Amino acid sequence: MPNTYTQLYIHFVFAVKYRHAVIDEKWEGRLQKYITGVTQNNGHKLLAINTMPDHLHLFVGLNPKQSISELMKLVKGDSSEFINKEGFTKRKLYWQEGYGAFSNSRSQIDDVVKYILNQKEHHRKKTFREEYLQVLKDYAVEYDEQYIFQDLSDG
């Protein structure tokens, strides 16, 4: 696309179905490396990735040739297939439907990267649900409570 210039930075958040805490430190590095490959092989620039036992944060410099929904379909589908094929979990892993996708300006990159890389420390103070609702509030995203990531008790 000649004469097309973009600068698109997207912070993605998605969760394990029913927020089962199954992402283990023993293999989270392999998952992160795999998702990095999926992201980069689709022409995007990975700026940060971090996993918690029940959810994942991904910060991407988005290539406009692929839509956000297409990228998330690939990342979630390919990564769950990878996890299940490798037998990392006792039961089949599924990601919850949906995701959060939040745009950021260039001036916010360092702050978002720090936020993502400090997830383990951050979650000593806040639950994932509290964190996610705060992100929605910070980005002024309207939401319906029934569609927020389900807990195991909701399922």
N, C-alpha and C positions, 0 to 999 in steps of 0.2 A: 504494500500500500504506500506508494510514493506520497510524500508530503503529509503523512499522517504521523502526528507526534502525540504520545500519551504519557501520562505519569499516573498510574493507578495502583494504589496500595490498599490491599484488603486483608483484614484480620478475620480469620475464620475460627469458629468454635463449633465443635460437634461432640456428641456424647455417645457412649455405649448404650445400647438399648436397655431401658429401665435403670440406667446408670449403674449397672453391675460393675463393681470395682475389680476388673480382670486384667487390666494392662499392668504387667509386672515389670519391675526394674530390671529383671534378668534379661528381658528381650525388648524392652522399650527402645533401646538404641537401634536395633535392627528394624523395628517398625518405623522409626523416624527416618532412617536411611532409605528405606523403601519408599516412603511417602515423598521424601526429597527427590528421589529418582522419577517418580510419577509426575511430580510438579515440574521439574526441569525438562523432562522429555516432552512435555507439552508446551514448552517455550516460555515458561514463567520463571521468575527469579525468586527463590526461597530466601526470605530475610530472617525468619525465626520459626522454630518448631519446638513444642514441648508437650509432653504427655503427662497426664495424671492418671491414677488408676481407673477413673470413670469417664474421662473426657480428654479432648485434644485441642490445642491452639496451634494455628498455622498462620503465618504472616507472609504474604506473597506480593511481589511486584507483578501485577497481572498483565499478561499479553492480551490485547483486545481481540485477537483472532479467535479466542475461545471464550465462551460465556462463563460467568460464575457458576451457573447451574451445571454446565457440562463438566467443568473442572471438579466440582464437588461430587458429581456422579462417579467420575473416574477415581478420584482419591478414595472415596468411601468404599466403592465397589471393589477396586483392586486391592486395597489394604485389608479389607475383611477377608477376601479370598486368600491373600498371602498369610494372614494370621491363622486361618483355618487349615490351610494346606500344610503349614509348618507345625501344626498341632500345639501351638503355644497355650491354648486354653483347654480346659477339660470338656467344655461344651462349645458348640459353634458360637462364634462371636457375630453379633449383628450391631450395626450402628443404628441409632434412633433415626426416624424420619426427620428430615429438615436439618437446618444448621443456622448459625448466625454468621452474617457477613457484614463487616463494618468498614467503611472507607476511611482512609486517613490521608492527611497531607504529608508532604515531604518533611516538613518541620516536626512532625510527630513520630517519625521513624524510630529514633533512638529511644523514646519513651515507650513505644509499643514493644520494641524488641526487649527492653529491660523488663517490662511487665510480663511478657511471655516467658522469658528465661527464669524469672523469679517465682514461677507458679508454686513450687513446693513450699516456699516460705509464705507466700500469699495465703495458701490454703490452711495454714496453721491458725489463721485468724477468721477466715470466711469459708462457708460451704460453697460448693459449686453453684447451687441455686442462688444464694445471696450474691455471689460474684456476677452471675449471668444477668440477674435482674438489675444490678448496678450498672453493668455495661449497657443494657437496653435503655436505662434512664439517662446515662451519660450521653448516649448518641440520640436521645429523644426519639426512640423507636416505639411506636405504639404496638401493643401486643395483647393477645387474649390469653388469660391465665391458663385456660385448658390446653393450650398448645405449647406451653413451656415444656422443656425436656422432662419426661416422666421419671419419677422415682420408682424403685421396685414396688413400693407400697401402692403406687397409682395403677400399676399394671394389672 
